[in-house]
Amino acid sequence: MLVLFAWMYITASAEPVSVDSGPNLLVTATMALIVFILASFASLQVSIDGKYLRIKFGYGIFQKKFSLNDILSAKTVKNHWWYGWGIRGWLWPKMRIYNVSGFDAVEIQLKNGKTYRIGTDEPKKLEEAILHAIK
């Protein structure tokens, strides 16, 4: 994405000077917004406090919390490559996935029947922490 933006600026500066030459603020603002949104999915933080399991992408624009009282079970799973990365919703099997890289995840079942998968580099540690917190 950054290579595309750099290419656009280089080719724009190579054009001859005209009335419309110079930086286009709308294009620059759009590029900055896209980079800002993409950067928010660069990392995923998972934390457990006294009441909630919290997940937060990047600097916190996209976040979700689960009440520990609502979590029925947690287990380590492997995501298929086609499940993708980011925030994904699937109809079959019906679940929502929060992932930034890799295929390891922890699947949590809520008491209301909803299923979520949280991607992590240390699935066993996260599974144990969730199971310990919901006891």
N, C-alpha and C positions, 0 to 999 in steps of 0.2 A: 504494500500500500504506500509506504513512504517513497519507494522507488518511483511509483507512478506520480506522486506529487512533485518529486524533484524533477522528473522528466517534463512535467507540465510547466514548471517555472523556468527551466532552462530553455525550452522551445519558445516560450512566451517572450523571454528576454532577447532572443535571437532575431525577433521580427524588427523591421524598421520602425523608427519613431513615428508615431501618428497621434492624432487627437485622443484616441482611446488607449494609448500605450500607458504602461504603469500597472501596478498591482490592482487586481480586481478584488475589492473588499468582500464581495459576496462569495467568490470562489475561495478566497483565503479563509473566511469564517466557516464555510462549509467543510473545508479540509481540516481545520482545527477541531471542529465538532466531531468529525469522523475519527480523528486520531484520539480525541478525548474519550469517546465511547469505546473504541477498541482497547485503549489502555486500561479501562476499568475492568476488562476481562483477563488481565494479565496474571492475576493471582486470586486464589480463593482461600479465605481464612475461616476456620471452623473453631468455635469455642463453646464450652459448656460451663454455665454458671449454676447457681442454685435452682433456677426455675426453667431455664431455656437452653436449647441447643441452637446456636446462632451460626449462620453462614453469611459471609460478606465477600463480594467480588471487589477486587482492587481497592479503591479508596472509599467505598461504601455507598455508591449510588444504587447498586442492586444488592439487596440483602433480604434475608428471610429468617424468621425464628420459629422454632417448634417448641411448644410447651413439653417439658419432660413428662408431665402427667398424661399427655396424649400419645406418647410413643409406646407401642405395643411390643415391638421387637426390632432388633438390628442384626444384620448379618453381612459378612464380606462377600462381594460379588465381583465378577469381571464384566465390564461393559463391552458390547460388540463395537467394532470400529464404526459402524454406520450410525450408532447413537450420537456421535459427534461431540463437540465441546461447546461450552456456554450454558445457557439455560434452555433446556429442550423439553418439550412435552410429547409424549408418545401415547397413542391410542391403544396399541396392542404390543406388549402388555401396557396397561394403563398406568402411567407413572410420569413423574417429572424428574429431570436429571439436572444437576448442578455440577459442572465439571470444567476444568481448564486444560488438563493434559492427561495423557495416559489412559489406561483402561480399568485400573483398580478403583473400586468404590465400595461404599457401605450403603446397603439398602435398608431404609427404615420403613416400617409399617405403622401407620397410625390407627388408633382405635376406631376412627370413622371409616376405615377401609382404604384410605389413600396411601399410595406408595411413592417414596422419594428415594433417589440415589444421589449420594454426595461423593464426588470424586476426591481421591486423596492418594498421596504417595505412601502413606502408612495405614492401610486399611485395618489391620489387626489391632493396632493401638487405638484407632478411633472407635472400632466396634467395642473393644473392652471398656473404653471410657464411657460410651453411651450406655452399655449394659450395666455398668457400675452406677451411673447416675440415675437410671430409671428403677433401681431396686427399692 
